[in-house]
Amino acid sequence: MATLNEKPNSKAGKGRSRKTTPRVDLTAMVDLMFLLTTFFMLTTYLSTSNAADIAKPDEGSTMDYPASRTMTILLGKDNQVVYYLGLAEKANMKTTSVAELQTKINECKQRVAKIHQGNISKHMIVIIKPTATAKFKNFVDVVDEMKIGNIKSYTVDDAHFLNEEEAFLREKGL
């Protein structure tokens, strides 16, 4: 048992009887503390890390994405990105800043929805291709834009650059 005993602080004097010291039993208090601790441990949860899921293709594997709903984003230097919708051979590649990318993603998303008459199963697919000159901060910002823009399917491919993409990047100095 958990007890709290106090020392007597006075001596019995002439004609006085000695008072007994109070005895406090703390057993109930300790039991209550353990019950509350276990209650809060069982009813609360620890915060989980908020990590983004990123899919990256295997080495040597190639995937065919439907050109009518695929947007490709190339990360360049100086906070610039190149984006296009569809195939690189026929695409109208455009440059923009990372800060303005969200509006371009929404425009492409609306264009894809219009092409497929709003079919939910035909959502836009985004391929993110960071170049060697891109900053990691820009990569993180673009992945955040995928979450903000509610892009259901996106992948990162930093190994497979098409000739058209490399030529456009060289032409723009990115």
ChimeraX commands (.cxc) that place a marker at each C-alpha (Angstrom):
marker #1 position 0.00,0.00,0.00 radius 0.5
marker #1 position 1.12,3.51,-0.69 radius 0.5
marker #1 position 0.99,5.55,2.47 radius 0.5
marker #1 position 2.05,8.98,3.51 radius 0.5
marker #1 position 3.16,9.24,7.12 radius 0.5
marker #1 position 4.04,12.52,8.72 radius 0.5
marker #1 position 6.46,12.92,11.62 radius 0.5
marker #1 position 5.01,14.31,14.79 radius 0.5
marker #1 position 6.20,17.89,15.13 radius 0.5
marker #1 position 5.32,18.58,18.76 radius 0.5
marker #1 position 6.05,16.88,22.03 radius 0.5
marker #1 position 3.37,16.06,24.52 radius 0.5
marker #1 position 3.44,18.70,27.21 radius 0.5
marker #1 position 2.19,18.83,30.77 radius 0.5
marker #1 position -1.46,17.82,30.92 radius 0.5
marker #1 position -1.75,17.40,27.20 radius 0.5
marker #1 position -2.34,14.15,25.44 radius 0.5
marker #1 position -0.29,13.24,22.48 radius 0.5
marker #1 position -2.14,13.64,19.16 radius 0.5
marker #1 position -1.92,10.85,16.68 radius 0.5
marker #1 position -0.59,11.80,13.27 radius 0.5
marker #1 position -2.95,11.36,10.37 radius 0.5
marker #1 position -2.30,8.41,8.10 radius 0.5
marker #1 position -3.12,9.00,4.44 radius 0.5
marker #1 position -3.60,5.99,2.20 radius 0.5
marker #1 position -2.71,6.84,-1.44 radius 0.5
marker #1 position -3.62,3.47,-2.94 radius 0.5
marker #1 position -6.81,4.77,-4.52 radius 0.5
marker #1 position -4.97,7.76,-5.99 radius 0.5
marker #1 position -2.30,5.54,-7.59 radius 0.5
marker #1 position -4.99,3.24,-9.01 radius 0.5
marker #1 position -6.83,6.21,-10.47 radius 0.5
marker #1 position -3.63,7.53,-12.05 radius 0.5
marker #1 position -2.96,4.20,-13.78 radius 0.5
marker #1 position -6.57,3.94,-14.96 radius 0.5
marker #1 position -6.45,7.44,-16.47 radius 0.5
marker #1 position -3.08,6.78,-18.10 radius 0.5
marker #1 position -4.27,3.57,-19.73 radius 0.5
marker #1 position -7.54,5.25,-20.78 radius 0.5
marker #1 position -5.74,8.09,-22.58 radius 0.5
marker #1 position -3.24,5.71,-24.14 radius 0.5
marker #1 position -6.03,3.56,-25.58 radius 0.5
marker #1 position -8.33,6.34,-26.75 radius 0.5
marker #1 position -5.80,8.66,-28.38 radius 0.5
marker #1 position -3.47,7.93,-31.25 radius 0.5
marker #1 position -0.02,9.13,-32.01 radius 0.5
marker #1 position 0.30,11.50,-34.94 radius 0.5
marker #1 position 1.37,9.80,-38.12 radius 0.5
marker #1 position 3.81,11.31,-40.54 radius 0.5
marker #1 position 2.27,13.08,-43.48 radius 0.5
marker #1 position 4.31,11.64,-46.31 radius 0.5
marker #1 position 3.39,11.82,-49.96 radius 0.5
marker #1 position 3.07,8.62,-51.95 radius 0.5
marker #1 position 5.28,8.74,-54.99 radius 0.5
marker #1 position 5.35,6.11,-57.70 radius 0.5
marker #1 position 8.51,5.73,-59.72 radius 0.5
marker #1 position 8.84,3.32,-62.66 radius 0.5
marker #1 position 11.26,0.43,-62.44 radius 0.5
marker #1 position 14.55,0.59,-64.27 radius 0.5
marker #1 position 14.16,-0.67,-67.83 radius 0.5
marker #1 position 10.38,-0.70,-67.75 radius 0.5
marker #1 position 8.37,1.49,-70.06 radius 0.5
marker #1 position 4.71,2.29,-69.65 radius 0.5
marker #1 position 2.33,3.57,-72.25 radius 0.5
marker #1 position 0.13,6.33,-70.90 radius 0.5
marker #1 position -2.98,7.47,-72.77 radius 0.5
marker #1 position -1.85,10.63,-74.57 radius 0.5
marker #1 position -5.28,12.26,-74.38 radius 0.5
marker #1 position -5.09,12.55,-70.60 radius 0.5
marker #1 position -1.35,12.68,-69.80 radius 0.5
marker #1 position 0.36,15.87,-68.67 radius 0.5
marker #1 position 4.16,15.94,-68.45 radius 0.5
marker #1 position 5.99,18.42,-66.22 radius 0.5
marker #1 position 9.74,18.97,-66.69 radius 0.5
marker #1 position 11.47,20.74,-63.81 radius 0.5
marker #1 position 14.22,23.08,-64.96 radius 0.5
marker #1 position 16.51,25.58,-63.32 radius 0.5
marker #1 position 15.62,29.04,-61.95 radius 0.5
marker #1 position 12.21,27.86,-60.64 radius 0.5
marker #1 position 10.98,27.26,-64.19 radius 0.5
marker #1 position 8.97,24.29,-65.45 radius 0.5
marker #1 position 8.03,23.05,-68.89 radius 0.5
marker #1 position 4.65,21.40,-69.28 radius 0.5
marker #1 position 2.68,19.85,-72.08 radius 0.5
marker #1 position -0.39,17.70,-72.60 radius 0.5
marker #1 position -0.24,14.61,-74.80 radius 0.5
marker #1 position 2.67,13.26,-76.84 radius 0.5
marker #1 position 5.96,15.14,-76.93 radius 0.5
marker #1 position 6.21,14.92,-80.74 radius 0.5
marker #1 position 2.92,16.77,-81.27 radius 0.5
marker #1 position 2.84,18.79,-78.04 radius 0.5
marker #1 position 2.85,22.52,-77.64 radius 0.5
marker #1 position 5.45,22.77,-74.87 radius 0.5
marker #1 position 5.13,25.83,-72.66 radius 0.5
marker #1 position 7.19,27.24,-69.81 radius 0.5
marker #1 position 5.93,28.74,-66.57 radius 0.5
marker #1 position 7.15,29.31,-63.04 radius 0.5
marker #1 position 6.59,26.85,-60.22 radius 0.5
marker #1 position 4.39,29.43,-58.48 radius 0.5
marker #1 position 1.98,29.59,-61.45 radius 0.5
marker #1 position 1.95,25.84,-62.10 radius 0.5
marker #1 position -1.27,25.19,-60.15 radius 0.5
marker #1 position -3.34,27.27,-62.58 radius 0.5
marker #1 position -1.79,25.42,-65.55 radius 0.5
marker #1 position -2.55,22.06,-63.91 radius 0.5
marker #1 position -6.18,23.11,-63.41 radius 0.5
marker #1 position -6.43,24.25,-67.04 radius 0.5
marker #1 position -5.09,20.92,-68.30 radius 0.5
marker #1 position -7.35,19.02,-65.90 radius 0.5
marker #1 position -10.39,20.88,-67.28 radius 0.5
marker #1 position -9.24,20.21,-70.85 radius 0.5
marker #1 position -8.95,16.46,-70.11 radius 0.5
marker #1 position -12.40,16.44,-68.47 radius 0.5
marker #1 position -13.86,18.19,-71.53 radius 0.5
marker #1 position -12.22,15.70,-73.94 radius 0.5
marker #1 position -13.62,12.73,-72.00 radius 0.5
marker #1 position -17.03,14.32,-71.30 radius 0.5
marker #1 position -16.43,14.38,-67.53 radius 0.5
marker #1 position -15.90,10.61,-67.21 radius 0.5
marker #1 position -14.55,10.12,-63.68 radius 0.5
marker #1 position -12.54,7.03,-64.64 radius 0.5
marker #1 position -10.65,9.07,-67.26 radius 0.5
marker #1 position -8.77,11.30,-64.82 radius 0.5
marker #1 position -5.61,13.17,-65.72 radius 0.5
marker #1 position -2.24,11.43,-65.30 radius 0.5
marker #1 position 0.83,13.57,-64.54 radius 0.5
marker #1 position 4.44,12.58,-65.21 radius 0.5
marker #1 position 6.95,14.66,-63.25 radius 0.5
marker #1 position 10.46,14.71,-64.72 radius 0.5
marker #1 position 13.04,16.57,-62.63 radius 0.5
marker #1 position 16.16,17.50,-64.57 radius 0.5
marker #1 position 19.69,17.60,-63.16 radius 0.5
marker #1 position 19.47,21.38,-62.82 radius 0.5
marker #1 position 16.19,21.36,-60.87 radius 0.5
marker #1 position 16.09,22.22,-57.18 radius 0.5
marker #1 position 14.70,19.77,-54.66 radius 0.5
marker #1 position 12.42,22.49,-53.26 radius 0.5
marker #1 position 10.74,22.80,-56.67 radius 0.5
marker #1 position 10.24,19.04,-56.79 radius 0.5
marker #1 position 8.57,19.07,-53.37 radius 0.5
marker #1 position 6.41,22.03,-54.42 radius 0.5
marker #1 position 5.24,20.21,-57.55 radius 0.5
marker #1 position 4.38,17.07,-55.56 radius 0.5
marker #1 position 2.43,19.29,-53.14 radius 0.5
marker #1 position 0.58,20.75,-56.11 radius 0.5
marker #1 position -0.50,17.22,-57.03 radius 0.5
marker #1 position -2.13,16.85,-53.61 radius 0.5
marker #1 position -3.66,20.33,-53.74 radius 0.5
marker #1 position -4.97,19.85,-57.28 radius 0.5
marker #1 position -6.44,16.44,-56.36 radius 0.5
marker #1 position -4.47,14.63,-59.06 radius 0.5
marker #1 position -5.27,10.96,-58.54 radius 0.5
marker #1 position -2.41,9.51,-60.55 radius 0.5
marker #1 position 1.11,10.89,-60.90 radius 0.5
marker #1 position 4.56,9.42,-61.22 radius 0.5
marker #1 position 8.16,10.59,-61.10 radius 0.5
marker #1 position 10.50,9.69,-63.94 radius 0.5
marker #1 position 13.95,11.22,-63.81 radius 0.5
marker #1 position 15.63,8.69,-66.11 radius 0.5
marker #1 position 13.62,8.76,-69.34 radius 0.5
marker #1 position 13.84,12.06,-71.19 radius 0.5
marker #1 position 12.64,12.19,-74.79 radius 0.5
marker #1 position 14.71,13.86,-77.50 radius 0.5
marker #1 position 12.01,16.51,-78.01 radius 0.5
marker #1 position 12.04,17.34,-74.30 radius 0.5
marker #1 position 15.83,17.65,-74.16 radius 0.5
marker #1 position 15.86,19.82,-77.29 radius 0.5
marker #1 position 13.20,22.16,-75.86 radius 0.5
marker #1 position 15.06,22.42,-72.54 radius 0.5
marker #1 position 18.30,23.28,-74.37 radius 0.5
marker #1 position 16.50,25.84,-76.54 radius 0.5
marker #1 position 15.03,27.60,-73.47 radius 0.5
marker #1 position 18.24,27.30,-71.46 radius 0.5
marker #1 position 16.67,25.24,-68.72 radius 0.5
marker link #1:1,2 radius 0.2
marker link #1:2,3 radius 0.2
marker link #1:3,4 radius 0.2
marker link #1:4,5 radius 0.2
marker link #1:5,6 radius 0.2
marker link #1:6,7 radius 0.2
marker link #1:7,8 radius 0.2
marker link #1:8,9 radius 0.2
marker link #1:9,10 radius 0.2
marker link #1:10,11 radius 0.2
marker link #1:11,12 radius 0.2
marker link #1:12,13 radius 0.2
marker link #1:13,14 radius 0.2
marker link #1:14,15 radius 0.2
marker link #1:15,16 radius 0.2
marker link #1:16,17 radius 0.2
marker link #1:17,18 radius 0.2
marker link #1:18,19 radius 0.2
marker link #1:19,20 radius 0.2
marker link #1:20,21 radius 0.2
marker link #1:21,22 radius 0.2
marker link #1:22,23 radius 0.2
marker link #1:23,24 radius 0.2
marker link #1:24,25 radius 0.2
marker link #1:25,26 radius 0.2
marker link #1:26,27 radius 0.2
marker link #1:27,28 radius 0.2
marker link #1:28,29 radius 0.2
marker link #1:29,30 radius 0.2
marker link #1:30,31 radius 0.2
marker link #1:31,32 radius 0.2
marker link #1:32,33 radius 0.2
marker link #1:33,34 radius 0.2
marker link #1:34,35 radius 0.2
marker link #1:35,36 radius 0.2
marker link #1:36,37 radius 0.2
marker link #1:37,38 radius 0.2
marker link #1:38,39 radius 0.2
marker link #1:39,40 radius 0.2
marker link #1:40,41 radius 0.2
marker link #1:41,42 radius 0.2
marker link #1:42,43 radius 0.2
marker link #1:43,44 radius 0.2
marker link #1:44,45 radius 0.2
marker link #1:45,46 radius 0.2
marker link #1:46,47 radius 0.2
marker link #1:47,48 radius 0.2
marker link #1:48,49 radius 0.2
marker link #1:49,50 radius 0.2
marker link #1:50,51 radius 0.2
marker link #1:51,52 radius 0.2
marker link #1:52,53 radius 0.2
marker link #1:53,54 radius 0.2
marker link #1:54,55 radius 0.2
marker link #1:55,56 radius 0.2
marker link #1:56,57 radius 0.2
marker link #1:57,58 radius 0.2
marker link #1:58,59 radius 0.2
marker link #1:59,60 radius 0.2
marker link #1:60,61 radius 0.2
marker link #1:61,62 radius 0.2
marker link #1:62,63 radius 0.2
marker link #1:63,64 radius 0.2
marker link #1:64,65 radius 0.2
marker link #1:65,66 radius 0.2
marker link #1:66,67 radius 0.2
marker link #1:67,68 radius 0.2
marker link #1:68,69 radius 0.2
marker link #1:69,70 radius 0.2
marker link #1:70,71 radius 0.2
marker link #1:71,72 radius 0.2
marker link #1:72,73 radius 0.2
marker link #1:73,74 radius 0.2
marker link #1:74,75 radius 0.2
marker link #1:75,76 radius 0.2
marker link #1:76,77 radius 0.2
marker link #1:77,78 radius 0.2
marker link #1:78,79 radius 0.2
marker link #1:79,80 radius 0.2
marker link #1:80,81 radius 0.2
marker link #1:81,82 radius 0.2
marker link #1:82,83 radius 0.2
marker link #1:83,84 radius 0.2
marker link #1:84,85 radius 0.2
marker link #1:85,86 radius 0.2
marker link #1:86,87 radius 0.2
marker link #1:87,88 radius 0.2
marker link #1:88,89 radius 0.2
marker link #1:89,90 radius 0.2
marker link #1:90,91 radius 0.2
marker link #1:91,92 radius 0.2
marker link #1:92,93 radius 0.2
marker link #1:93,94 radius 0.2
marker link #1:94,95 radius 0.2
marker link #1:95,96 radius 0.2
marker link #1:96,97 radius 0.2
marker link #1:97,98 radius 0.2
marker link #1:98,99 radius 0.2
marker link #1:99,100 radius 0.2
marker link #1:100,101 radius 0.2
marker link #1:101,102 radius 0.2
marker link #1:102,103 radius 0.2
marker link #1:103,104 radius 0.2
marker link #1:104,105 radius 0.2
marker link #1:105,106 radius 0.2
marker link #1:106,107 radius 0.2
marker link #1:107,108 radius 0.2
marker link #1:108,109 radius 0.2
marker link #1:109,110 radius 0.2
marker link #1:110,111 radius 0.2
marker link #1:111,112 radius 0.2
marker link #1:112,113 radius 0.2
marker link #1:113,114 radius 0.2
marker link #1:114,115 radius 0.2
marker link #1:115,116 radius 0.2
marker link #1:116,117 radius 0.2
marker link #1:117,118 radius 0.2
marker link #1:118,119 radius 0.2
marker link #1:119,120 radius 0.2
marker link #1:120,121 radius 0.2
marker link #1:121,122 radius 0.2
marker link #1:122,123 radius 0.2
marker link #1:123,124 radius 0.2
marker link #1:124,125 radius 0.2
marker link #1:125,126 radius 0.2
marker link #1:126,127 radius 0.2
marker link #1:127,128 radius 0.2
marker link #1:128,129 radius 0.2
marker link #1:129,130 radius 0.2
marker link #1:130,131 radius 0.2
marker link #1:131,132 radius 0.2
marker link #1:132,133 radius 0.2
marker link #1:133,134 radius 0.2
marker link #1:134,135 radius 0.2
marker link #1:135,136 radius 0.2
marker link #1:136,137 radius 0.2
marker link #1:137,138 radius 0.2
marker link #1:138,139 radius 0.2
marker link #1:139,140 radius 0.2
marker link #1:140,141 radius 0.2
marker link #1:141,142 radius 0.2
marker link #1:142,143 radius 0.2
marker link #1:143,144 radius 0.2
marker link #1:144,145 radius 0.2
marker link #1:145,146 radius 0.2
marker link #1:146,147 radius 0.2
marker link #1:147,148 radius 0.2
marker link #1:148,149 radius 0.2
marker link #1:149,150 radius 0.2
marker link #1:150,151 radius 0.2
marker link #1:151,152 radius 0.2
marker link #1:152,153 radius 0.2
marker link #1:153,154 radius 0.2
marker link #1:154,155 radius 0.2
marker link #1:155,156 radius 0.2
marker link #1:156,157 radius 0.2
marker link #1:157,158 radius 0.2
marker link #1:158,159 radius 0.2
marker link #1:159,160 radius 0.2
marker link #1:160,161 radius 0.2
marker link #1:161,162 radius 0.2
marker link #1:162,163 radius 0.2
marker link #1:163,164 radius 0.2
marker link #1:164,165 radius 0.2
marker link #1:165,166 radius 0.2
marker link #1:166,167 radius 0.2
marker link #1:167,168 radius 0.2
marker link #1:168,169 radius 0.2
marker link #1:169,170 radius 0.2
marker link #1:170,171 radius 0.2
marker link #1:171,172 radius 0.2
marker link #1:172,173 radius 0.2
marker link #1:173,174 radius 0.2
view
